[in-house]
Amino acid sequence: MPSRALALFITVFLSAPLYAAEPAAQRFEPVTRVADAPLKLNGEGIRSLYSLKAYAIGLYLGAPADSLDSAMAVPGAKRIEIVSMVDVPAEHFNKPLIRGIRKNLPREEYEAMQPRIRAFSEQVLAIGSVKSGSRLALDWIPGRGTRIVVDGQPSTTLIKGEDFYRGLLAVWIGPVPTQDDLKVQLLAGHTAQ
């Protein structure tokens, strides 16, 4: 019994700071600009891990979309905006992204994309850590590629290929999304609660 009580104490004690760092609610602006193009909030939601709210996320597009295909068919720039609700090392943010890309792409396509996935991972890991309240945007800029923007500071190196951005977007709204209800919220224009 003492070991069970100790395990419970450690679990509660270690998880307490994570909940303390969580904001009550996270909202996104109804309109943002990427590459001088106005984009509207298509939907927003909260990524939850068990009972912990990990981050808020918003999907911005030039026109409404209700699927991955229709989101990618919308011409022009696109943005995924993430607001962390906990402090995490960049590695803990990077791994689920890469895992989500792998789950949503055919094996051959995923393997062929490896050099770009590695380049993207290097940029994410270079962030060092993602602090609670930090804003991370993943932008698609037509004709240029995918860029990472951390708290308003854009990366200088872009990842080429619309197929890469599609794979990234699939993490949340693809056939095997990270969270089913979050996919619905991002695609149906629902707001986070």
Secondary structure, 3 states (H helix, E strand, C coil): CHHHHHHHHHHHHHHHHHHHCCCCCCCCCCEEEECCEEEEEEEEEEEEECCEEEEEEEEEECCCCCCHHHHHHCCCCEEEEEEECCCEEHHHHHHHHHHHHHHHCCHHHHHHCHHHHHHHHHHHHHCCEECCCCEEEEEEECCCEEEEEECCEECCCCECCHHHHHHHHHHHHCCCCCCHHHHHHHHHCCCCC
